[in-house]
Amino acid sequence: MSNEINKFFDKVYVISLFDKEERWKKMEKQFRNRKIKVERFIAVDGRCKTQGKEGCIAKMKTFEMVYSIKISNKNKYPLQEVVPAASLTIGTVVLLRDMVKNGYEHILICEDDIELGRSFSSNFKRGIDELKGTKYENWDVLYLGCGHKCGNSGVSLEKTSINKHLSTATQTKAYDYEIYLKHPNDLRTVCDEGECPEISEHMSVPGKAGGSWCYAFSLKGAKKFLKLIDNDAGNHVDHIYQSLDNKGGIKAVAFNPPIVWHEGGGIRADTDIPWAN
């Protein structure tokens, strides 16, 4: 099969901090094994929890100056949380500004702790083909992997012969009820009736997508996103997407089930973006 990913996307990025070389090598190998050309985007480093309040404030002010953004922190999150979270949002803004500048039609953005699903490229093509002729063919954001309320295929509230893995989100008490999954690293819960309408057999509208570990932007979507956030990076990018998807002005579509998983699901020994909210 020809490389469907690089045929469709102008750029494929993995966002990775400079000192996370092993993570990058692992990601590069996954893509290389599938003959997908990928670029490493060195993440904006917002880590400041060991630098005290003054260090976090200084880093925040530097970011605002260098990247021409503001970090409003309207929800008054702790500085050691909001500055690293803002850095992830800033990285996204930088990539989207570059996309608009160069007129790229589609780009794919991935974190550096993901697992590409089996038959990744062919499943991607299948989903894109299913969207043709629907009102969602001209999407703004496309989730290849997302959590929370993001389609009902492969997730249930009762254990079945197919959905037999207890969710890590249940194990870590992110939810106070049991969720069972076909894939052990799935981070979704069940959508209530009408929350995640199906578009086709393998595509749906996300009700409230959680997580942004592998997703795509169209050029139209990038322009919309940059206009809607108005250069404000004062929130975690996941929360921004949740507020903007569909009812907030961004036409979002998701693979159902996901075709990319978050490594380890909800059990993560190493995270660079502390976020308790």
Sequence and secondary structure as in RCSB ss.txt:
>XXXX:A:sequence
MSNEINKFFDKVYVISLFDKEERWKKMEKQFRNRKIKVERFIAVDGRCKTQGKEGCIAKMKTFEMVYSIKISNKN
KYPLQEVVPAASLTIGTVVLLRDMVKNGYEHILICEDDIELGRSFSSNFKRGIDELKGTKYENWDVLYLGCGHKC
GNSGVSLEKTSINKHLSTATQTKAYDYEIYLKHPNDLRTVCDEGECPEISEHMSVPGKAGGSWCYAFSLKGAKKF
LKLIDNDAGNHVDHIYQSLDNKGGIKAVAFNPPIVWHEGGGIRADTDIPWAN
>XXXX:A:secstr
   HHHHH SEEEEEE TT HHHHHHHHHHHHHTT   EEEE      TTSHHHHHHHHHHHHHHHHT B   TT
   HHHHHHHHHHHHHHHHHHHHHHHHT SEEEEEESSEEE TTHHHHHHHHHHHHTTSTTTT SEEEEEEEEES
  TTEESS  SSS EE HHHHTTSSSS  EESSTT  B    TTTS BSSSSEE  SEEEEEEEEEEEHHHHHHH
HHHHTTB  S HHHHHHHHBGGGSB EEEESS SEEETTTT  S  SS    
